[in-house]
Amino acid sequence: MSAETPAAAPGQFTHRRLQFRAWRGSRPFWAGLLVMLGGFLILYFPYAHLQLGHLSMTMGTPGGSSSLIIGVLLIVLGITLWFQRHIRVFAGIAAILLALVSIPLSNIGGFIVGFLLSLIGGAMAVAWAPGTPPQSPPPAEAAPGEGGAPQAAPLPEQSVDQGPSQAYPGFGENDLSGTSPANGANGRHSAG
């Protein structure tokens, strides 16, 4: 392969990967993934039958139903973050609250790991902001006054020594609308 070899057209895999990358960049993808993983861990541990050698461990507790509810809600919130990005603040706050509630109700929040994943994912969802599309640069060959920054209008000339009654002839000697000591008001308003 040399420098003169034309670049090959991107294949189907590259096209799909770039499509997924654009989709992922337009929503709080990682926040949703962490919330779903945390929900799965909170849901999994009360119903798991762990086998360590010949020792069988069962985590069946009265908190099983609360673990089921919290875990399913966190998974739904994670999916919501992926497909309904405009309610990311609500979903993030709800994920944080459910993660906090999971500590006393479901095996210390999925043995702390599910709690931490859901908490971090919820915080990421609240903090996520959609990016701005890239703007095209202004034309480089624009003459002065064409394109680029707009021209500012000149300001009327004003002298510094004028008080309110001199700058605006409609105001009288007893105008108390200003706070300038030039009219004798000195910031005070009269009631009469």
C-alpha positions in Angstrom: 0.0 0.0 0.0 1.4 3.4 -1.0 0.4 7.0 -0.6 -1.2 6.9 -4.1 -3.6 4.1 -3.2 -7.1 5.4 -3.0 -8.9 5.0 0.3 -11.4 2.2 0.3 -15.1 3.0 0.8 -16.2 2.4 4.3 -17.9 -0.9 4.8 -21.1 -1.7 6.5 -19.5 -2.2 9.9 -17.8 1.2 9.8 -21.0 2.8 8.7 -23.1 1.2 11.5 -20.3 2.1 14.1 -20.4 5.7 13.0 -24.2 5.8 13.1 -24.1 4.3 16.7 -21.5 6.9 17.7 -23.6 9.8 16.5 -26.7 8.3 18.2 -24.7 7.8 21.4 -23.3 11.3 21.4 -26.8 12.9 21.2 -28.1 11.5 24.5 -26.9 10.7 28.0 -25.8 7.2 26.9 -23.3 6.4 29.7 -25.6 7.7 32.3 -28.4 5.4 31.1 -26.1 2.4 31.0 -24.8 3.0 34.5 -28.4 3.4 35.9 -29.5 0.1 34.1 -26.4 -1.8 35.5 -27.1 -0.5 39.0 -30.8 -1.5 38.7 -29.8 -5.0 37.5 -27.5 -5.5 40.4 -30.1 -4.3 42.9 -32.6 -6.6 41.3 -30.3 -9.6 41.0 -28.8 -10.2 44.4 -32.0 -11.0 46.4 -33.0 -13.6 43.9 -29.6 -15.1 43.1 -28.5 -18.5 44.2 -24.7 -18.2 44.4 -22.6 -21.4 44.4 -19.2 -21.2 46.1 -17.7 -24.7 45.8 -20.2 -27.0 47.6 -21.6 -24.1 49.5 -24.9 -22.7 48.3 -25.8 -19.1 49.3 -29.3 -17.7 49.0 -30.1 -14.1 49.6 -33.8 -14.4 50.0 -34.9 -11.6 52.3 -38.2 -9.8 53.0 -36.7 -6.9 51.0 -37.0 -9.0 47.8 -40.2 -7.3 46.6 -38.7 -3.8 47.2 -35.5 -4.9 45.4 -37.7 -6.1 42.5 -39.6 -2.8 42.3 -36.5 -0.6 42.7 -34.4 -2.6 40.2 -37.2 -2.6 37.5 -37.7 1.1 38.0 -34.0 1.9 37.6 -33.8 -0.3 34.4 -36.8 1.6 33.0 -35.2 4.9 33.9 -32.0 3.9 32.1 -33.9 3.0 29.0 -35.8 6.3 29.3 -32.5 8.2 29.4 -31.6 6.6 26.1 -34.8 7.2 24.2 -36.4 10.2 25.9 -33.5 12.5 26.5 -35.6 15.6 27.1 -36.7 14.3 30.5 -33.1 13.5 31.6 -33.3 15.7 34.7 -36.4 14.0 36.0 -35.0 10.5 35.2 -31.6 11.4 36.8 -33.2 12.7 40.0 -35.5 9.7 40.2 -32.5 7.4 39.7 -30.6 9.2 42.5 -33.6 8.9 44.9 -34.2 5.2 44.1 -30.5 4.5 44.6 -30.7 6.1 48.0 -33.8 4.2 48.9 -32.2 1.0 47.9 -29.7 1.1 50.8 -32.1 0.3 53.6 -34.6 -1.6 51.5 -32.6 -4.0 49.3 -29.4 -5.6 50.7 -27.5 -2.4 51.2 -28.3 -1.3 47.7 -27.0 -4.3 45.8 -24.0 -4.6 48.1 -23.1 -1.0 47.5 -22.1 -1.6 43.9 -25.6 -1.2 42.5 -26.2 1.8 44.7 -23.0 3.5 43.4 -23.6 2.8 39.8 -27.2 4.1 40.0 -26.1 7.2 41.9 -23.3 8.1 39.5 -25.5 7.4 36.5 -28.2 9.6 37.9 -25.8 12.4 38.6 -24.4 12.1 35.0 -27.9 12.3 33.6 -28.7 15.5 35.5 -25.3 17.1 34.5 -25.5 16.1 30.8 -26.3 18.9 28.3 -26.8 18.4 24.6 -24.0 19.7 22.4 -24.3 22.4 19.9 -23.9 21.5 16.2 -20.7 22.7 14.6 -21.0 26.0 12.8 -19.4 26.7 9.5 -16.6 29.3 9.7 -17.3 32.7 8.0 -15.9 33.1 4.5 -12.2 34.0 4.6 -12.3 36.3 1.6 -15.1 38.7 2.8 -14.4 42.3 2.2 -14.7 44.8 5.2 -18.4 45.4 5.9 -19.4 42.1 4.2 -20.2 39.1 6.4 -18.4 38.6 9.7 -19.3 40.8 12.6 -21.9 43.5 12.1 -20.8 47.1 12.1 -21.7 49.1 15.3 -23.7 52.2 14.9 -21.9 55.4 16.2 -23.2 56.7 19.5 -24.3 60.3 19.9 -21.7 62.6 21.5 -22.4 63.4 25.2 -20.5 65.5 27.5 -19.6 64.3 31.0 -20.5 67.6 32.8 -24.2 67.5 31.9 -26.7 66.8 34.7 -30.1 65.2 34.1 -31.8 68.6 33.7 -29.2 69.8 31.1 -29.0 66.6 29.1 -32.7 66.2 28.8 -34.6 69.6 28.5 -37.9 68.0 29.6 -36.7 67.6 33.2 -37.1 70.5 35.5 -34.9 71.8 38.3 -36.7 69.6 40.9 -36.6 66.3 39.1 -36.1 63.6 41.7 -36.0 60.6 39.4 -32.3 60.3 39.2 -29.7 59.6 41.9 -27.2 62.2 40.7 -26.2 64.9 43.3 -26.3 67.4 40.4 -30.1 67.9 40.8 -29.9 68.1 44.6 -31.8 64.8 45.1 -28.8 62.8 46.1 -30.7 59.5 45.8 -33.6 60.6 48.0 -37.2 60.8 46.8 -39.6 63.3 48.2 -43.2 62.3 49.1 -44.7 65.5 48.1 
